[in-house]
């Protein structure tokens, strides 16, 4: 009887150790409130979210199932107004899309212009590329989009966002750069069921 009890105790102990080891080596994405997880992240998020006027230039590529796009990108954001320019070997030549929360205008390299209330639909209709532009203005700064629910996050040791799952996309932040005492992303890799997108930011201005 004693031997049987000891065997059960030993088996329970081994299972407990195994579960603890498994948890420590396999971190999970979490969607708990910021205040419950990481005070460093909360402070960083508040600082970045306060930046309303910003712009950057860099390199952009997107590999889809049947087509690829790549080129230089310049993004200018002033509160809700945006202007995005992509130039290089795109299937439609250079593209400029500008607008705000109410409308968007797209201009192609041949100076033809198109408009729509939805910038994502406008970009897809004229280039074939589907990107969540409304969410990207947040992801580019290394924070989750406010209008898309169920964001799941992982952080670097300093509290900056490392991985983000949101809106069907997996976003990985591979490096940061300091601008005016605030760290902003330098390399962003994104994937969903259709695309593999990579963005290398050369210069930030805030």
Protein Blocks (a to p, Z undefined) as FASTA:
>chain_A
ZZmmmmmmmmmmmmmmmmmmmmmmmccddfbdfklmommlmmmmmmmmmpmbdcdddddd
dddfkbccddddddddehjbccdddedjdfklpadddddfkbccdddfkopacddfblkl
mmmmmnopacdfklmmmmmnopacfkbghiacdddfkopafbdceehiacddfbdcdeeh
iacdfbdcdddfkbccddddfbdcZZ
